[in-house]
């Protein structure tokens, strides 16, 4: 037979785990200085431009 599980306790534990994961994501997103956020934004812009610059377009006469 399987293990007996208290469903209320299991739901609470699952909610705590989800809340901790969300808190971790929020700390990573909002727990940075303005300079760090700006540096990341500039890096994303640079990467997007590099990717767009390397794009090969389809010939128009095809």
C-alpha positions as CSV (number, residue, x, y, z in Angstrom):
1,X,0.0,0.0,0.0
2,X,1.1,3.6,-0.6
3,X,2.1,6.1,2.0
4,X,-0.6,8.1,3.7
5,X,-0.4,11.8,2.9
6,X,-2.1,14.6,4.6
7,X,-3.5,16.6,1.6
8,X,-3.8,19.9,3.5
9,X,-0.1,19.6,4.5
10,X,0.9,18.7,1.0
11,X,-1.0,21.6,-0.5
12,X,0.6,24.0,1.9
13,X,4.1,22.7,1.2
14,X,3.4,23.0,-2.6
15,X,2.3,26.6,-2.1
16,X,5.4,27.4,0.0
17,X,7.6,25.9,-2.7
18,X,5.9,27.9,-5.4
19,X,6.0,31.1,-3.4
20,X,9.7,30.6,-2.7
21,X,10.4,30.1,-6.5
22,X,8.5,33.3,-7.2
23,X,10.3,35.2,-4.5
24,X,13.7,34.0,-5.9
25,X,12.7,35.2,-9.4
26,X,11.6,38.6,-8.0
27,X,14.9,39.0,-6.1
28,X,16.8,38.3,-9.3
29,X,14.7,40.7,-11.3
30,X,14.4,43.6,-8.9
31,X,17.3,43.2,-6.6
32,X,19.8,44.9,-8.8
33,X,21.2,48.4,-9.0
34,X,20.2,50.8,-11.8
35,X,23.7,50.4,-13.4
36,X,23.3,46.6,-13.5
37,X,19.8,46.9,-15.1
38,X,21.1,49.4,-17.6
39,X,24.1,47.3,-18.5
40,X,21.8,44.3,-19.0
41,X,19.5,46.3,-21.2
42,X,22.4,47.6,-23.3
43,X,23.7,44.0,-23.7
44,X,20.3,42.8,-24.9
45,X,20.2,45.7,-27.4
46,X,23.7,44.9,-28.6
47,X,22.9,41.2,-29.0
48,X,19.7,41.9,-30.9
49,X,21.5,44.3,-33.3
50,X,24.3,41.7,-33.9
51,X,21.7,39.0,-34.6
52,X,19.8,41.3,-37.0
53,X,23.0,42.3,-38.7
54,X,23.9,38.6,-39.4
55,X,20.4,37.8,-40.8
56,X,20.3,36.6,-44.4
57,X,17.4,37.9,-46.3
58,X,15.6,36.0,-49.1
59,X,16.3,37.3,-52.6
60,X,13.4,39.4,-53.8
61,X,13.5,38.0,-57.4
62,X,13.0,34.4,-56.3
